[in-house]
Amino acid sequence: MHNKFSNPFFTVLFGLIFSVGLFGQNHRIQGVVSDSTESPLAGATVILMQAADSVMANFAMSNAEGEFLLQGVNSGSYLLQISYIGYQASWIALELEGKGTTKELGNVMLSENIEN
């Protein structure tokens, strides 16, 4: 009896389907959001945008410890915006190259908005 999955076409198709996730989406970006006293800011918004056109590429929110993690990011040029109500947003330019890299941003401190 002939197995239809032993056909070379199905072998190639199966390989393509399962290899798509291996190319491009391999970077991670992580860090901690805090205020000027280094107290964590839980619920800060972290938006990764493509540098060329500002299209959103990924999104996260900081946890109770102020930590955030963006996974599955393609190689390329990006702008990272980190914001929190009552604080000035932080903008970070990033260039991700190679494969399987983790970009550790460390502690990103936001300054309070001061209105006159």
N, C-alpha and C positions, 0 to 999 in steps of 0.2 A: 504494500500500500504506500502510495506517495503522499508525503506530508506537504501541504501547500506552503508552509512556512520555511521549507528548505530551499525554496526558489530564491535565486540571488537577488531578485527585485525586492522581495520582502526583507531580506537581510540588510540591504542598503537602506531601505525605508526605515526599518527599525533602528538602525544605527544613527540615521539623521535625526529622527524624532528625539532620541535620548541624548544626543550630543549637543543639541541647540543650547541647552542651559550651561554647557561648559565653556562657551565662547562669549566673551564680552562682559557678562554679569558676574564679576568676580571680586570686586573691590568692596571694602567696608570703610565707613567713616564713623569714628566714635569720639566722644568727648564728654565733658561735664559743664553744665551751665550754672553759674553762680552770680551773686551780687558782689558789690565791692568789698564786703566783709568776708567773702568766700563761703557764704551760706548758700546751699543749693537752691535752685529755682525749679520747683516741680511744675510740670505742665508747660514749660517753655516750648515754643513752636520752632521746629528746625525744618527749613525748606531748602532742598537742593535744586538749583536751576541750571539749565544749560547756559553757558556763557554767551553763546552766539545769539540766542533769541529769547532768553529768560523763560523758556518753557520748563515747567516743573518736571523734574526727573525722579524725585523721591521726597518723602516726607516722614517726619517722626515728631514725637513729643518727649520731653525729658521726664524721667520717672521721679519718684520721691527723693532720690539722692541727687537729682539733677543730671543723671546720666542719659545719654542718647546713643543710638546705634542705627546707622543706615546701612543696609545690606543689599547685595545684588546690583551694585552700581557699575555701569559700563565705563571703560576708559574714555577720557575726554577732558575738556575744560569746563569748569563749573563755578558758580557763585553759590555760596552757602549763606543763607540768612537765618540768624537766630534772634528770636524776639520774645518779649514777655511784656504783659500789660504794665504800664507805668515805668518802663525802662527803654533806653535807646537801643535800637536794633544793632546787631553786629553783623558785618558783611565780611566774608572770607573768600578769597579767590583760591581755587584748587585746580591742580593739574594731576590727573590720575593716569598713570602709564603702567605698562607691564601687565602681569596677571597675579591675581591672588594677593594683592596688597591690602594692608590695613593702614589707613591714615588716622593717626592718633593726634587729636587736636588739643588734648590736655584740658586745662581749666579755661573756659571762655567766660570772662567776667563782663557782665552788662552793667552799665551805669544808669542810675535813676534819671528819669526825665525831670528837669528842673524848669518850672514855668514861672515867669515873672508875675 
